[in-house]
């Protein structure tokens, strides 16, 4: 049995010694063509046949060259490039907007750093105070309910059980008020 184990490990070591150096070059590397565009999601056509949208990794479908690669998107000028050989393409095309169809920088042109109407301070402060007070009272009442439950479990006093139920009810009501106050605070802060 020991001899079989030694033979197995010898063959395993020999296999590793032969196969690891043979894979020193990346044998799993596939040579894809890559086309991207700014803006992305543009259509890619090769010899007027649609092959996908940018960004796209692809292989040449056949070995006939030259090929015409066209990248197009609505509202932008088409970009056409002639590929003469089977060399890999790794290219990003910048599409130029047609006149009058696109704003160049949508974010900065329509961005506002302020609200159109000033915020109402009294509702914001009152809803914040209600939320904080209700949250604190919910914590306080739940702590009292837990203490009374522990007291009931130790002593078996039915009065402690009644207090626990009362404090649980008050804690639940406080949580509902907290959520309503928080909802009002968000409304007054964000709604224009």
MISE-830550 format. One record per residue (C-alpha): x, y, z; residue number from 1. Coordinates in Angstrom, 2 decimals, padded with zeros to 5 digits, always signed. Layout:
BEGIN
      px      py      pz pado
       X       Y       Z  NUM
...
//
This chain:
BEGIN
      px      py      pz pado
 +000.00 +000.00 +000.00    1
 +002.85 +002.37 +000.84    2
 +004.45 +001.68 -002.56    3
 +001.23 +002.61 -004.40    4
 +001.00 +005.90 -002.49    5
 +004.60 +006.74 -003.34    6
 +004.04 +005.93 -007.02    7
 +000.89 +008.07 -007.05    8
 +002.72 +011.06 -005.58    9
 +005.63 +010.58 -008.02   10
 +003.24 +010.68 -010.98   11
 +001.43 +013.69 -009.48   12
 +004.72 +015.56 -009.04   13
 +005.81 +014.66 -012.59   14
 +002.47 +015.83 -014.00   15
 +002.71 +019.16 -012.15   16
 +006.34 +019.64 -013.21   17
 +005.45 +019.14 -016.88   18
 +002.14 +021.01 -017.04   19
 +002.91 +024.13 -014.97   20
 +005.81 +025.42 -017.13   21
 +003.82 +024.62 -020.25   22
 +001.18 +027.10 -019.07   23
 +003.56 +029.90 -018.19   24
 +002.04 +031.91 -021.04   25
 -001.63 +032.62 -020.41   26
 -003.23 +029.67 -022.19   27
 -006.73 +030.82 -021.26   28
 -006.31 +034.26 -022.76   29
 -008.75 +034.86 -025.57   30
 -008.04 +037.57 -028.07   31
 -011.23 +039.57 -028.27   32
 -011.83 +042.72 -030.23   33
 -013.16 +045.54 -028.07   34
 -015.18 +048.58 -029.14   35
 -016.55 +051.20 -026.79   36
 -018.09 +054.64 -027.28   37
 -018.79 +057.85 -025.45   38
 -021.75 +057.88 -024.85   39
 -022.14 +054.15 -024.41   40
 -024.94 +051.93 -025.75   41
 -024.28 +052.97 -029.36   42
 -025.00 +050.51 -032.18   43
 -022.09 +048.69 -033.81   44
 -022.34 +047.52 -037.43   45
 -019.75 +045.50 -039.32   46
 -020.27 +045.62 -043.10   47
 -023.77 +047.03 -042.41   48
 -024.69 +044.05 -040.18   49
 -025.65 +044.84 -036.58   50
 -023.47 +042.96 -034.05   51
 -024.31 +044.66 -030.72   52
 -024.10 +047.75 -028.55   53
 -021.10 +049.39 -026.94   54
 -019.15 +048.39 -024.92   55
 -018.70 +045.14 -026.85   56
 -016.17 +042.29 -026.90   57
 -016.36 +040.17 -030.05   58
 -014.53 +037.90 -032.49   59
 -014.39 +038.46 -036.25   60
 -017.11 +036.29 -037.79   61
 -014.99 +035.51 -040.86   62
 -011.48 +036.08 -042.19   63
 -012.31 +038.33 -045.15   64
 -010.89 +041.83 -044.96   65
 -011.23 +044.82 -045.24   66
 -014.25 +045.32 -042.96   67
 -016.20 +048.50 -042.39   68
 -016.94 +049.18 -038.69   69
 -019.66 +051.75 -038.03   70
 -020.64 +053.10 -034.60   71
 -023.88 +055.07 -034.46   72
 -026.29 +056.47 -031.93   73
 -029.44 +058.56 -032.25   74
 -028.62 +062.27 -032.20   75
 -024.92 +061.72 -032.90   76
 -022.83 +061.64 -036.06   77
 -021.87 +058.15 -037.22   78
 -018.22 +057.11 -036.94   79
 -016.94 +054.78 -039.68   80
 -013.57 +053.05 -039.70   81
 -012.08 +050.65 -042.24   82
 -010.24 +047.65 -040.78   83
 -007.66 +046.30 -043.20   84
 -006.30 +043.26 -041.33   85
 -007.25 +040.71 -038.71   86
 -005.33 +042.58 -036.03   87
 -007.20 +043.13 -032.80   88
 -009.22 +046.29 -032.29   89
 -009.21 +047.94 -028.88   90
 -010.82 +051.31 -029.42   91
 -013.14 +053.84 -027.80   92
 -014.99 +056.16 -030.18   93
 -016.16 +059.59 -029.05   94
 -019.42 +060.38 -030.80   95
 -020.09 +064.00 -031.74   96
 -023.64 +065.32 -031.13   97
 -025.53 +066.67 -034.10   98
 -026.29 +070.39 -033.85   99
 -029.35 +071.28 -031.79  100
 -030.12 +067.75 -030.62  101
 -028.22 +067.35 -027.34  102
 -027.14 +069.39 -024.39  103
 -023.47 +068.81 -023.79  104
 -023.60 +068.73 -019.99  105
 -027.06 +067.80 -018.73  106
 -026.18 +067.79 -015.06  107
 -024.55 +071.19 -014.68  108
 -027.01 +073.03 -016.93  109
 -030.12 +072.11 -014.91  110
 -028.66 +071.69 -011.44  111
 -029.83 +073.86 -008.58  112
 -028.09 +074.07 -005.25  113
 -031.13 +075.43 -003.43  114
 -034.87 +074.83 -003.15  115
 -037.21 +077.05 -005.12  116
 -039.16 +077.98 -001.97  117
 -037.57 +078.57 +001.43  118
 -038.07 +075.79 +004.01  119
 -040.65 +076.32 +006.75  120
 -038.65 +076.24 +009.97  121
 -041.47 +075.82 +012.53  122
 -042.87 +072.56 +011.05  123
 -039.35 +071.18 +010.63  124
 -038.34 +071.91 +014.23  125
 -041.65 +070.74 +015.70  126
 -041.62 +067.44 +013.78  127
 -037.96 +066.90 +014.79  128
 -038.79 +067.53 +018.48  129
 -041.81 +065.22 +018.28  130
 -039.68 +062.49 +016.67  131
 -036.92 +062.78 +019.26  132
 -039.36 +062.91 +022.20  133
 -041.40 +059.96 +020.94  134
 -038.26 +057.91 +020.28  135
 -036.92 +058.62 +023.78  136
 -040.27 +057.81 +025.40  137
 -040.57 +054.57 +023.41  138
 -037.16 +053.52 +024.71  139
 -038.07 +054.52 +028.28  140
 -041.43 +052.71 +028.29  141
 -039.93 +049.57 +026.73  142
 -037.19 +049.56 +029.41  143
 -039.87 +049.80 +032.13  144
 -041.83 +046.98 +030.48  145
 -038.73 +044.76 +030.44  146
 -038.01 +045.53 +034.11  147
 -041.61 +044.66 +035.07  148
 -041.48 +041.46 +033.03  149
 -038.29 +040.43 +034.83  150
 -039.96 +041.29 +038.16  151
 -043.00 +039.18 +037.22  152
 -040.83 +036.22 +036.22  153
 -038.96 +036.34 +039.55  154
 -041.80 +037.10 +041.95  155
 -044.92 +036.05 +040.03  156
 -046.59 +039.35 +041.03  157
 -049.67 +039.92 +038.77  158
 -049.40 +043.69 +039.31  159
 -045.96 +043.63 +037.60  160
 -047.52 +041.81 +034.63  161
 -050.24 +044.48 +034.37  162
 -047.58 +047.24 +034.44  163
 -045.61 +045.40 +031.76  164
 -048.65 +045.32 +029.49  165
 -049.35 +049.03 +030.14  166
 -045.75 +050.03 +029.39  167
 -045.66 +047.87 +026.25  168
 -048.80 +049.64 +025.01  169
 -047.30 +053.07 +025.74  170
 -044.06 +052.03 +024.02  171
 -045.99 +050.93 +020.91  172
 -047.92 +054.21 +020.80  173
 -044.64 +056.14 +021.17  174
 -043.14 +054.23 +018.22  175
 -046.13 +055.11 +016.03  176
 -045.81 +058.80 +017.01  177
 -042.05 +058.63 +016.32  178
 -042.67 +057.24 +012.82  179
 -045.32 +059.88 +012.09  180
 -042.99 +062.65 +013.28  181
 -040.12 +061.29 +011.19  182
 -042.38 +061.11 +008.13  183
 -043.46 +064.72 +008.71  184
 -039.83 +065.80 +009.14  185
 -038.84 +064.18 +005.82  186
 -041.86 +065.74 +004.12  187
 -041.09 +069.26 +005.35  188
 -037.39 +068.94 +004.56  189
 -037.61 +067.54 +001.04  190
 -040.93 +068.48 -000.53  191
 -040.86 +071.74 -002.43  192
//
